Amino acid sequence: MSTAGAQDPSQWLPSAVGVHWNVAEWVATMLRWSLTADEVELMALREVASGCLGRTVTYEPAA
C-alpha cells in the first residue's frame, strides 16, 4: 500500500478545508524546484484551482 507522500494530487487530495492550501503549496514547491507534472496531475490541480480563483501562488526559485 502506498502512502500519500508518494503520490501526486491526481492520486490523493486532502479532504475539504485544506485542499486549496495544500494544492497552492504543491504548486509553489513544483515551481521552486522547476519540477514537471504529467497531464493527469495537471488536470487534478486545475480542478481544485478552479475553486479558488484570485489566489496567487508565490514562491522563491531554488538557488
PQR file with spaces between the fields and no chain letter, atoms N, CA, C, O and H, PARSE charges and radii, in Angstrom:
ATOM       1  N    MET     1       0.851   -1.179    0.000 -0.4000 1.5000
ATOM       2  CA   MET     1       0.000    0.000    0.000 -0.0000 2.0000
ATOM       3  C    MET     1       0.892    1.235    0.000  0.5500 1.7000
ATOM       4  O    MET     1       1.785    1.349    0.839 -0.5500 1.4000
ATOM       5  N    SER     2       0.664    2.159   -0.926 -0.4000 1.5000
ATOM       6  CA   SER     2       1.481    3.366   -0.980 -0.0000 2.0000
ATOM       7  C    SER     2       0.920    4.421   -0.042  0.5500 1.7000
ATOM       8  O    SER     2      -0.249    4.373    0.338 -0.5500 1.4000
ATOM       9  H    SER     2      -0.061    2.066   -1.608  0.4000 1.0000
ATOM      10  N    THR     3       1.761    5.367    0.324 -0.4000 1.5000
ATOM      11  CA   THR     3       1.342    6.443    1.208 -0.0000 2.0000
ATOM      12  C    THR     3       1.059    7.692    0.394  0.5500 1.7000
ATOM      13  O    THR     3       1.484    7.802   -0.756 -0.5500 1.4000
ATOM      14  H    THR     3       2.712    5.406    0.015  0.4000 1.0000
ATOM      15  N    ALA     4       0.344    8.629    0.990 -0.4000 1.5000
ATOM      16  CA   ALA     4       0.004    9.872    0.295 -0.0000 2.0000
ATOM      17  C    ALA     4       1.264   10.633   -0.108  0.5500 1.7000
ATOM      18  O    ALA     4       1.258   11.314   -1.133 -0.5500 1.4000
ATOM      19  H    ALA     4      -0.001    8.540    1.924  0.4000 1.0000
ATOM      20  N    GLY     5       2.334   10.538    0.659 -0.4000 1.5000
ATOM      21  CA   GLY     5       3.566   11.245    0.344 -0.0000 2.0000
ATOM      22  C    GLY     5       4.217   10.771   -0.937  0.5500 1.7000
ATOM      23  O    GLY     5       5.026   11.493   -1.521 -0.5500 1.4000
ATOM      24  H    GLY     5       2.339    9.984    1.492  0.4000 1.0000
ATOM      25  N    ALA     6       3.883    9.576   -1.384 -0.4000 1.5000
ATOM      26  CA   ALA     6       4.466    9.020   -2.595 -0.0000 2.0000
ATOM      27  C    ALA     6       3.579    9.264   -3.809  0.5500 1.7000
ATOM      28  O    ALA     6       3.887    8.790   -4.903 -0.5500 1.4000
ATOM      29  H    ALA     6       3.226    8.990   -0.909  0.4000 1.0000
ATOM      30  N    GLN     7       2.500    9.984   -3.635 -0.4000 1.5000
ATOM      31  CA   GLN     7       1.541   10.200   -4.708 -0.0000 2.0000
ATOM      32  C    GLN     7       1.441   11.679   -5.047  0.5500 1.7000
ATOM      33  O    GLN     7       1.762   12.534   -4.221 -0.5500 1.4000
ATOM      34  H    GLN     7       2.249   10.369   -2.746  0.4000 1.0000
ATOM      35  N    ASP     8       0.996   11.982   -6.264 -0.4000 1.5000
ATOM      36  CA   ASP     8       0.745   13.367   -6.624 -0.0000 2.0000
ATOM      37  C    ASP     8      -0.749   13.660   -6.436  0.5500 1.7000
ATOM      38  O    ASP     8      -1.519   12.744   -6.148 -0.5500 1.4000
ATOM      39  H    ASP     8       0.735   11.288   -6.935  0.4000 1.0000
ATOM      40  N    PRO     9      -1.172   14.924   -6.596 -0.5600 1.5000
ATOM      41  CA   PRO     9      -2.569   15.272   -6.343  0.2800 2.0000
ATOM      42  C    PRO     9      -3.584   14.544   -7.212  0.5500 1.7000
ATOM      43  O    PRO     9      -4.755   14.466   -6.839 -0.5500 1.4000
ATOM      44  N    SER    10      -3.179   14.013   -8.346 -0.4000 1.5000
ATOM      45  CA   SER    10      -4.142   13.265   -9.162 -0.0000 2.0000
ATOM      46  C    SER    10      -4.547   11.968   -8.487  0.5500 1.7000
ATOM      47  O    SER    10      -5.592   11.400   -8.804 -0.5500 1.4000
ATOM      48  H    SER    10      -2.228   14.077   -8.649  0.4000 1.0000
ATOM      49  N    GLN    11      -3.723   11.492   -7.552 -0.4000 1.5000
ATOM      50  CA   GLN    11      -3.988   10.239   -6.854 -0.0000 2.0000
ATOM      51  C    GLN    11      -4.509   10.454   -5.446  0.5500 1.7000
ATOM      52  O    GLN    11      -5.153    9.567   -4.885 -0.5500 1.4000
ATOM      53  H    GLN    11      -2.874   11.953   -7.294  0.4000 1.0000
ATOM      54  N    TRP    12      -4.243   11.614   -4.864 -0.4000 1.5000
ATOM      55  CA   TRP    12      -4.638   11.853   -3.485 -0.0000 2.0000
ATOM      56  C    TRP    12      -4.783   13.343   -3.247  0.5500 1.7000
ATOM      57  O    TRP    12      -3.867   14.116   -3.525 -0.5500 1.4000
ATOM      58  H    TRP    12      -3.720   12.335   -5.319  0.4000 1.0000
ATOM      59  N    LEU    13      -5.903   13.734   -2.747 -0.4000 1.5000
ATOM      60  CA   LEU    13      -6.108   15.111   -2.325 -0.0000 2.0000
ATOM      61  C    LEU    13      -6.694   15.079   -0.922  0.5500 1.7000
ATOM      62  O    LEU    13      -7.539   14.233   -0.629 -0.5500 1.4000
ATOM      63  H    LEU    13      -6.647   13.106   -2.521  0.4000 1.0000
ATOM      64  N    PRO    14      -6.266   15.976   -0.053 -0.5600 1.5000
ATOM      65  CA   PRO    14      -6.827   16.011    1.290  0.2800 2.0000
ATOM      66  C    PRO    14      -8.290   16.428    1.237  0.5500 1.7000
ATOM      67  O    PRO    14      -8.740   16.991    0.239 -0.5500 1.4000
ATOM      68  N    SER    15      -9.014   16.163    2.276 -0.4000 1.5000
ATOM      69  CA   SER    15     -10.436   16.480    2.286 -0.0000 2.0000
ATOM      70  C    SER    15     -10.687   17.972    2.482  0.5500 1.7000
ATOM      71  O    SER    15      -9.880   18.687    3.076 -0.5500 1.4000
ATOM      72  H    SER    15      -8.649   15.706    3.087  0.4000 1.0000
ATOM      73  N    ALA    16     -11.784   18.400    1.983 -0.4000 1.5000
ATOM      74  CA   ALA    16     -12.398   19.721    2.039 -0.0000 2.0000
ATOM      75  C    ALA    16     -11.527   20.921    2.406  0.5500 1.7000
ATOM      76  O    ALA    16     -10.922   21.521    1.518 -0.5500 1.4000
ATOM      77  H    ALA    16     -12.439   17.819    1.500  0.4000 1.0000
ATOM      78  N    VAL    17     -11.443   21.285    3.671 -0.4000 1.5000
ATOM      79  CA   VAL    17     -10.894   22.565    4.104 -0.0000 2.0000
ATOM      80  C    VAL    17      -9.474   22.832    3.648  0.5500 1.7000
ATOM      81  O    VAL    17      -9.195   23.940    3.189 -0.5500 1.4000
ATOM      82  H    VAL    17     -11.934   20.797    4.393  0.4000 1.0000
ATOM      83  N    GLY    18      -8.576   21.892    3.747 -0.4000 1.5000
ATOM      84  CA   GLY    18      -7.179   22.137    3.438 -0.0000 2.0000
ATOM      85  C    GLY    18      -6.796   21.984    1.987  0.5500 1.7000
ATOM      86  O    GLY    18      -5.636   22.203    1.637 -0.5500 1.4000
ATOM      87  H    GLY    18      -8.802   20.993    4.120  0.4000 1.0000
ATOM      88  N    VAL    19      -7.723   21.617    1.136 -0.4000 1.5000
ATOM      89  CA   VAL    19      -7.382   21.315   -0.253 -0.0000 2.0000
ATOM      90  C    VAL    19      -6.706   22.476   -0.955  0.5500 1.7000
ATOM      91  O    VAL    19      -5.643   22.289   -1.549 -0.5500 1.4000
ATOM      92  H    VAL    19      -8.665   21.439    1.421  0.4000 1.0000
ATOM      93  N    HIS    20      -7.280   23.660   -0.908 -0.4000 1.5000
ATOM      94  CA   HIS    20      -6.720   24.786   -1.658 -0.0000 2.0000
ATOM      95  C    HIS    20      -5.337   25.160   -1.144  0.5500 1.7000
ATOM      96  O    HIS    20      -4.439   25.439   -1.938 -0.5500 1.4000
ATOM      97  H    HIS    20      -8.143   23.812   -0.426  0.4000 1.0000
ATOM      98  N    TRP    21      -5.155   25.169    0.172 -0.4000 1.5000
ATOM      99  CA   TRP    21      -3.834   25.478    0.729 -0.0000 2.0000
ATOM     100  C    TRP    21      -2.823   24.435    0.296  0.5500 1.7000
ATOM     101  O    TRP    21      -1.717   24.785   -0.115 -0.5500 1.4000
ATOM     102  H    TRP    21      -5.884   24.942    0.817  0.4000 1.0000
ATOM     103  N    ASN    22      -3.174   23.166    0.379 -0.4000 1.5000
ATOM     104  CA   ASN    22      -2.249   22.100    0.015 -0.0000 2.0000
ATOM     105  C    ASN    22      -1.882   22.146   -1.464  0.5500 1.7000
ATOM     106  O    ASN    22      -0.722   21.934   -1.819 -0.5500 1.4000
ATOM     107  H    ASN    22      -4.072   22.881    0.713  0.4000 1.0000
ATOM     108  N    VAL    23      -2.841   22.417   -2.315 -0.4000 1.5000
ATOM     109  CA   VAL    23      -2.564   22.499   -3.747 -0.0000 2.0000
ATOM     110  C    VAL    23      -1.674   23.705   -4.037  0.5500 1.7000
ATOM     111  O    VAL    23      -0.765   23.611   -4.862 -0.5500 1.4000
ATOM     112  H    VAL    23      -3.783   22.590   -2.026  0.4000 1.0000
ATOM     113  N    ALA    24      -1.915   24.822   -3.380 -0.4000 1.5000
ATOM     114  CA   ALA    24      -1.070   26.000   -3.575 -0.0000 2.0000
ATOM     115  C    ALA    24       0.365   25.707   -3.139  0.5500 1.7000
ATOM     116  O    ALA    24       1.312   26.105   -3.817 -0.5500 1.4000
ATOM     117  H    ALA    24      -2.653   24.898   -2.710  0.4000 1.0000
ATOM     118  N    GLU    25       0.528   25.020   -2.021 -0.4000 1.5000
ATOM     119  CA   GLU    25       1.866   24.647   -1.553 -0.0000 2.0000
ATOM     120  C    GLU    25       2.528   23.672   -2.523  0.5500 1.7000
ATOM     121  O    GLU    25       3.725   23.780   -2.791 -0.5500 1.4000
ATOM     122  H    GLU    25      -0.242   24.697   -1.470  0.4000 1.0000
ATOM     123  N    TRP    26       1.760   22.727   -3.047 -0.4000 1.5000
ATOM     124  CA   TRP    26       2.281   21.750   -4.007 -0.0000 2.0000
ATOM     125  C    TRP    26       2.800   22.473   -5.250  0.5500 1.7000
ATOM     126  O    TRP    26       3.909   22.211   -5.715 -0.5500 1.4000
ATOM     127  H    TRP    26       0.788   22.639   -2.829  0.4000 1.0000
ATOM     128  N    VAL    27       1.990   23.378   -5.775 -0.4000 1.5000
ATOM     129  CA   VAL    27       2.369   24.122   -6.980 -0.0000 2.0000
ATOM     130  C    VAL    27       3.593   24.997   -6.706  0.5500 1.7000
ATOM     131  O    VAL    27       4.508   25.057   -7.526 -0.5500 1.4000
ATOM     132  H    VAL    27       1.089   23.590   -5.396  0.4000 1.0000
ATOM     133  N    ALA    28       3.611   25.674   -5.560 -0.4000 1.5000
ATOM     134  CA   ALA    28       4.761   26.512   -5.228 -0.0000 2.0000
ATOM     135  C    ALA    28       6.040   25.682   -5.146  0.5500 1.7000
ATOM     136  O    ALA    28       7.092   26.118   -5.614 -0.5500 1.4000
ATOM     137  H    ALA    28       2.867   25.625   -4.894  0.4000 1.0000
ATOM     138  N    THR    29       5.958   24.513   -4.568 -0.4000 1.5000
ATOM     139  CA   THR    29       7.133   23.634   -4.473 -0.0000 2.0000
ATOM     140  C    THR    29       7.586   23.191   -5.856  0.5500 1.7000
ATOM     141  O    THR    29       8.782   23.168   -6.144 -0.5500 1.4000
ATOM     142  H    THR    29       5.103   24.159   -4.188  0.4000 1.0000
ATOM     143  N    MET    30       6.639   22.841   -6.703 -0.4000 1.5000
ATOM     144  CA   MET    30       6.999   22.418   -8.067 -0.0000 2.0000
ATOM     145  C    MET    30       7.652   23.563   -8.833  0.5500 1.7000
ATOM     146  O    MET    30       8.634   23.355   -9.545 -0.5500 1.4000
ATOM     147  H    MET    30       5.667   22.860   -6.469  0.4000 1.0000
ATOM     148  N    LEU    31       7.112   24.763   -8.688 -0.4000 1.5000
ATOM     149  CA   LEU    31       7.700   25.920   -9.357 -0.0000 2.0000
ATOM     150  C    LEU    31       9.085   26.226   -8.792  0.5500 1.7000
ATOM     151  O    LEU    31      10.022   26.495   -9.544 -0.5500 1.4000
ATOM     152  H    LEU    31       6.314   24.931   -8.109  0.4000 1.0000
ATOM     153  N    ARG    32       9.210   26.185   -7.469 -0.4000 1.5000
ATOM     154  CA   ARG    32      10.505   26.480   -6.820 -0.0000 2.0000
ATOM     155  C    ARG    32      11.615   25.603   -7.371  0.5500 1.7000
ATOM     156  O    ARG    32      12.719   26.081   -7.629 -0.5500 1.4000
ATOM     157  H    ARG    32       8.449   25.966   -6.858  0.4000 1.0000
ATOM     158  N    TRP    33      11.328   24.327   -7.550 -0.4000 1.5000
ATOM     159  CA   TRP    33      12.350   23.368   -7.962 -0.0000 2.0000
ATOM     160  C    TRP    33      12.289   23.037   -9.457  0.5500 1.7000
ATOM     161  O    TRP    33      12.964   22.114   -9.914 -0.5500 1.4000
ATOM     162  H    TRP    33      10.431   23.939   -7.340  0.4000 1.0000
ATOM     163  N    SER    34      11.484   23.783  -10.220 -0.4000 1.5000
ATOM     164  CA   SER    34      11.337   23.574  -11.671 -0.0000 2.0000
ATOM     165  C    SER    34      10.958   22.130  -12.007  0.5500 1.7000
ATOM     166  O    SER    34      11.513   21.527  -12.926 -0.5500 1.4000
ATOM     167  H    SER    34      10.935   24.533   -9.849  0.4000 1.0000
ATOM     168  N    LEU    35      10.007   21.590  -11.249 -0.4000 1.5000
ATOM     169  CA   LEU    35       9.544   20.227  -11.489 -0.0000 2.0000
ATOM     170  C    LEU    35       8.442   20.224  -12.534  0.5500 1.7000
ATOM     171  O    LEU    35       7.786   21.244  -12.749 -0.5500 1.4000
ATOM     172  H    LEU    35       9.556   22.080  -10.503  0.4000 1.0000
ATOM     173  N    THR    36       8.237   19.108  -13.172 -0.4000 1.5000
ATOM     174  CA   THR    36       7.191   18.988  -14.176 -0.0000 2.0000
ATOM     175  C    THR    36       6.053   18.123  -13.645  0.5500 1.7000
ATOM     176  O    THR    36       6.207   17.392  -12.667 -0.5500 1.4000
ATOM     177  H    THR    36       8.770   18.280  -12.997  0.4000 1.0000
ATOM     178  N    ALA    37       4.919   18.227  -14.311 -0.4000 1.5000
ATOM     179  CA   ALA    37       3.744   17.433  -13.948 -0.0000 2.0000
ATOM     180  C    ALA    37       3.193   16.793  -15.209  0.5500 1.7000
ATOM     181  O    ALA    37       3.234   17.386  -16.287 -0.5500 1.4000
ATOM     182  H    ALA    37       4.794   18.821  -15.106  0.4000 1.0000
ATOM     183  N    ASP    38       2.675   15.574  -15.068 -0.4000 1.5000
ATOM     184  CA   ASP    38       2.051   14.947  -16.231 -0.0000 2.0000
ATOM     185  C    ASP    38       0.631   15.486  -16.409  0.5500 1.7000
ATOM     186  O    ASP    38       0.132   16.217  -15.552 -0.5500 1.4000
ATOM     187  H    ASP    38       2.642   15.092  -14.192  0.4000 1.0000
ATOM     188  N    GLU    39      -0.006   15.136  -17.495 -0.4000 1.5000
ATOM     189  CA   GLU    39      -1.326   15.686  -17.822 -0.0000 2.0000
ATOM     190  C    GLU    39      -2.380   15.337  -16.773  0.5500 1.7000
ATOM     191  O    GLU    39      -3.240   16.166  -16.477 -0.5500 1.4000
ATOM     192  H    GLU    39       0.399   14.542  -18.191  0.4000 1.0000
ATOM     193  N    VAL    40      -2.336   14.143  -16.210 -0.4000 1.5000
ATOM     194  CA   VAL    40      -3.311   13.733  -15.200 -0.0000 2.0000
ATOM     195  C    VAL    40      -3.156   14.592  -13.940  0.5500 1.7000
ATOM     196  O    VAL    40      -4.146   15.029  -13.353 -0.5500 1.4000
ATOM     197  H    VAL    40      -1.637   13.470  -16.451  0.4000 1.0000
ATOM     198  N    GLU    41      -1.919   14.826  -13.534 -0.4000 1.5000
ATOM     199  CA   GLU    41      -1.670   15.665  -12.363 -0.0000 2.0000
ATOM     200  C    GLU    41      -2.129   17.097  -12.628  0.5500 1.7000
ATOM     201  O    GLU    41      -2.749   17.716  -11.763 -0.5500 1.4000
ATOM     202  H    GLU    41      -1.114   14.472  -14.010  0.4000 1.0000
ATOM     203  N    LEU    42      -1.832   17.627  -13.811 -0.4000 1.5000
ATOM     204  CA   LEU    42      -2.262   18.978  -14.160 -0.0000 2.0000
ATOM     205  C    LEU    42      -3.777   19.111  -14.120  0.5500 1.7000
ATOM     206  O    LEU    42      -4.301   20.117  -13.641 -0.5500 1.4000
ATOM     207  H    LEU    42      -1.328   17.124  -14.513  0.4000 1.0000
ATOM     208  N    MET    43      -4.477   18.111  -14.618 -0.4000 1.5000
ATOM     209  CA   MET    43      -5.947   18.146  -14.600 -0.0000 2.0000
ATOM     210  C    MET    43      -6.462   18.189  -13.164  0.5500 1.7000
ATOM     211  O    MET    43      -7.384   18.947  -12.865 -0.5500 1.4000
ATOM     212  H    MET    43      -4.051   17.294  -15.007  0.4000 1.0000
ATOM     213  N    ALA    44      -5.883   17.388  -12.275 -0.4000 1.5000
ATOM     214  CA   ALA    44      -6.303   17.372  -10.877 -0.0000 2.0000
ATOM     215  C    ALA    44      -6.029   18.729  -10.222  0.5500 1.7000
ATOM     216  O    ALA    44      -6.871   19.244   -9.486 -0.5500 1.4000
ATOM     217  H    ALA    44      -5.134   16.772  -12.518  0.4000 1.0000
ATOM     218  N    LEU    45      -4.866   19.303  -10.485 -0.4000 1.5000
ATOM     219  CA   LEU    45      -4.525   20.607   -9.914 -0.0000 2.0000
ATOM     220  C    LEU    45      -5.456   21.695  -10.439  0.5500 1.7000
ATOM     221  O    LEU    45      -5.910   22.547   -9.675 -0.5500 1.4000
ATOM     222  H    LEU    45      -4.182   18.885  -11.083  0.4000 1.0000
ATOM     223  N    ARG    46      -5.738   21.669  -11.724 -0.4000 1.5000
ATOM     224  CA   ARG    46      -6.637   22.673  -12.320 -0.0000 2.0000
ATOM     225  C    ARG    46      -8.039   22.563  -11.755  0.5500 1.7000
ATOM     226  O    ARG    46      -8.702   23.576  -11.532 -0.5500 1.4000
ATOM     227  H    ARG    46      -5.370   20.977  -12.345  0.4000 1.0000
ATOM     228  N    GLU    47      -8.494   21.344  -11.521 -0.4000 1.5000
ATOM     229  CA   GLU    47      -9.841   21.138  -10.976 -0.0000 2.0000
ATOM     230  C    GLU    47      -9.969   21.801   -9.607  0.5500 1.7000
ATOM     231  O    GLU    47     -10.955   22.488   -9.338 -0.5500 1.4000
ATOM     232  H    GLU    47      -7.955   20.521  -11.702  0.4000 1.0000
ATOM     233  N    VAL    48      -8.988   21.599   -8.753 -0.4000 1.5000
ATOM     234  CA   VAL    48      -9.025   22.211   -7.428 -0.0000 2.0000
ATOM     235  C    VAL    48      -8.839   23.726   -7.538  0.5500 1.7000
ATOM     236  O    VAL    48      -9.534   24.489   -6.867 -0.5500 1.4000
ATOM     237  H    VAL    48      -8.188   21.041   -8.971  0.4000 1.0000
ATOM     238  N    ALA    49      -7.910   24.156   -8.376 -0.4000 1.5000
ATOM     239  CA   ALA    49      -7.621   25.583   -8.521 -0.0000 2.0000
ATOM     240  C    ALA    49      -8.826   26.362   -9.039  0.5500 1.7000
ATOM     241  O    ALA    49      -8.964   27.547   -8.739 -0.5500 1.4000
ATOM     242  H    ALA    49      -7.346   23.536   -8.921  0.4000 1.0000
ATOM     243  N    SER    50      -9.687   25.726   -9.802 -0.4000 1.5000
ATOM     244  CA   SER    50     -10.856   26.430  -10.327 -0.0000 2.0000
ATOM     245  C    SER    50     -11.779   26.891   -9.206  0.5500 1.7000
ATOM     246  O    SER    50     -12.588   27.797   -9.410 -0.5500 1.4000
ATOM     247  H    SER    50      -9.574   24.763  -10.046  0.4000 1.0000
ATOM     248  N    GLY    51     -11.673   26.285   -8.031 -0.4000 1.5000
ATOM     249  CA   GLY    51     -12.488   26.677   -6.892 -0.0000 2.0000
ATOM     250  C    GLY    51     -11.869   27.774   -6.056  0.5500 1.7000
ATOM     251  O    GLY    51     -12.460   28.188   -5.059 -0.5500 1.4000
ATOM     252  H    GLY    51     -11.017   25.549   -7.866  0.4000 1.0000
ATOM     253  N    CYS    52     -10.707   28.255   -6.427 -0.4000 1.5000
ATOM     254  CA   CYS    52     -10.060   29.310   -5.628 -0.0000 2.0000
ATOM     255  C    CYS    52      -9.526   30.398   -6.544  0.5500 1.7000
ATOM     256  O    CYS    52      -8.357   30.773   -6.462 -0.5500 1.4000
ATOM     257  H    CYS    52     -10.227   27.919   -7.238  0.4000 1.0000
ATOM     258  N    LEU    53     -10.390   30.903   -7.414 -0.4000 1.5000
ATOM     259  CA   LEU    53      -9.996   31.961   -8.337 -0.0000 2.0000
ATOM     260  C    LEU    53      -9.516   33.187   -7.571  0.5500 1.7000
ATOM     261  O    LEU    53     -10.059   33.522   -6.518 -0.5500 1.4000
ATOM     262  H    LEU    53     -11.340   30.598   -7.480  0.4000 1.0000
ATOM     263  N    GLY    54      -8.521   33.835   -8.091 -0.4000 1.5000
ATOM     264  CA   GLY    54      -7.982   35.035   -7.477 -0.0000 2.0000
ATOM     265  C    GLY    54      -6.863   34.762   -6.491  0.5500 1.7000
ATOM     266  O    GLY    54      -6.255   35.701   -5.978 -0.5500 1.4000
ATOM     267  H    GLY    54      -8.080   33.562   -8.946  0.4000 1.0000
ATOM     268  N    ARG    55      -6.579   33.512   -6.217 -0.4000 1.5000
ATOM     269  CA   ARG    55      -5.487   33.167   -5.298 -0.0000 2.0000
ATOM     270  C    ARG    55      -4.183   33.168   -6.080  0.5500 1.7000
ATOM     271  O    ARG    55      -4.119   32.659   -7.199 -0.5500 1.4000
ATOM     272  H    ARG    55      -7.072   32.749   -6.634  0.4000 1.0000
ATOM     273  N    THR    56      -3.154   33.736   -5.490 -0.4000 1.5000
ATOM     274  CA   THR    56      -1.840   33.787   -6.124 -0.0000 2.0000
ATOM     275  C    THR    56      -0.881   32.852   -5.405  0.5500 1.7000
ATOM     276  O    THR    56      -0.802   32.849   -4.177 -0.5500 1.4000
ATOM     277  H    THR    56      -3.205   34.149   -4.581  0.4000 1.0000
ATOM     278  N    VAL    57      -0.166   32.072   -6.170 -0.4000 1.5000
ATOM     279  CA   VAL    57       0.860   31.196   -5.608 -0.0000 2.0000
ATOM     280  C    VAL    57       2.173   31.947   -5.681  0.5500 1.7000
ATOM     281  O    VAL    57       2.592   32.379   -6.755 -0.5500 1.4000
ATOM     282  H    VAL    57      -0.231   32.074   -7.168  0.4000 1.0000
ATOM     283  N    THR    58       2.827   32.103   -4.527 -0.4000 1.5000
ATOM     284  CA   THR    58       4.123   32.753   -4.501 -0.0000 2.0000
ATOM     285  C    THR    58       5.193   31.746   -4.128  0.5500 1.7000
ATOM     286  O    THR    58       4.947   30.815   -3.360 -0.5500 1.4000
ATOM     287  H    THR    58       2.487   31.752   -3.655  0.4000 1.0000
ATOM     288  N    TYR    59       6.377   31.940   -4.676 -0.4000 1.5000
ATOM     289  CA   TYR    59       7.479   31.021   -4.399 -0.0000 2.0000
ATOM     290  C    TYR    59       8.790   31.734   -4.670  0.5500 1.7000
ATOM     291  O    TYR    59       8.834   32.738   -5.381 -0.5500 1.4000
ATOM     292  H    TYR    59       6.576   32.696   -5.299  0.4000 1.0000
ATOM     293  N    GLU    60       9.830   31.215   -4.108 -0.4000 1.5000
ATOM     294  CA   GLU    60      11.176   31.725   -4.361 -0.0000 2.0000
ATOM     295  C    GLU    60      11.945   30.625   -5.075  0.5500 1.7000
ATOM     296  O    GLU    60      12.080   29.525   -4.539 -0.5500 1.4000
ATOM     297  H    GLU    60       9.794   30.400   -3.530  0.4000 1.0000
ATOM     298  N    PRO    61      12.458   30.900   -6.287 -0.5600 1.5000
ATOM     299  CA   PRO    61      13.196   29.862   -7.006  0.2800 2.0000
ATOM     300  C    PRO    61      14.378   29.331   -6.178  0.5500 1.7000
ATOM     301  O    PRO    61      15.033   30.082   -5.456 -0.5500 1.4000
ATOM     302  N    ALA    62      14.625   28.057   -6.296 -0.4000 1.5000
ATOM     303  CA   ALA    62      15.762   27.438   -5.595 -0.0000 2.0000
ATOM     304  C    ALA    62      17.059   27.982   -6.163  0.5500 1.7000
ATOM     305  O    ALA    62      17.159   28.278   -7.353 -0.5500 1.4000
ATOM     306  H    ALA    62      14.092   27.447   -6.883  0.4000 1.0000
ATOM     307  N    ALA    63      18.023   28.107   -5.317 -0.4000 1.5000
ATOM     308  CA   ALA    63      19.322   28.647   -5.746 -0.0000 2.0000
ATOM     309  C    ALA    63      20.079   27.670   -6.604  0.5500 1.7000
ATOM     310  O    ALA    63      21.188   27.968   -7.047 -0.5500 1.4000
ATOM     311  H    ALA    63      17.942   27.867   -4.350  0.4000 1.0000
